[in-house]
Amino acid sequence: MTNKGIPYIDHTGTMIIPFSADKKYHFWNGGQPLSDTLLELNMPEDIWSKHIEKPYPGDAV
């Protein structure tokens, strides 16, 4: 069971950011960058690359 008030990954590997989540996760409305949320939630590289073009942390540019 997931806590619907925080971002999570669904069964398809899609990151879900509930509207009820802390406003800091609402990157589309002045919240922190999506990359910061992905880092904070410790997302693996395959999830990272599905959602953002920025290189995965630690990868050579």
N, C-alpha and C positions, 0 to 999 in steps of 0.2 A: 504494500500500500504506500502511495506517495503522499507527501504533504503538499496539498494543492496551493499553498501560499509561497512556495519557493520554486525556482526553475528546476526542471528535471528532463530526463531523456525518456521518450516513449519507446514502445516496442519496435518501432521502425528506425530508431536512431535519430529521431527529430527532437531538437531541443524545444521544450514547451516552457514559455514564460507566462504564467497565469496573470491575468489582469489584477488579481488580488495580491500578487507578489509585491514586495517592497519596491517602491518607485525607483530605487537605484538600479533595478534590473530592466527598467523600461527604456532601453537604448533608443527606441524610436521616438521618445518623448522627453529628451534631455537627460536621461539616465546615463550611467557609465557605459563606456564602449562595450560592445558584445565580447570583444577579446578579453576584457577584464573579467566579465562574468564567466567565460569559459575557463579562464585560469583559476578563478576563485572556486569553481566547482570541480576542478581537477579533471577536465574532460580529456579523454584519450585522443591521439592524433587523428584517428578516422572520423570521430565526431567533430573535432575542430575543423578539419578540411571540408566537411560537409556544409559548414555554416559560415566560414570566413576564408577569404583569400590570403590574409596575412599569414606568413610562415609560422609553422608550429614552433613554440619556444624551444630553443636548443638546436633547431635545424639550421644548417648553413644557408645563407642567403644567396 
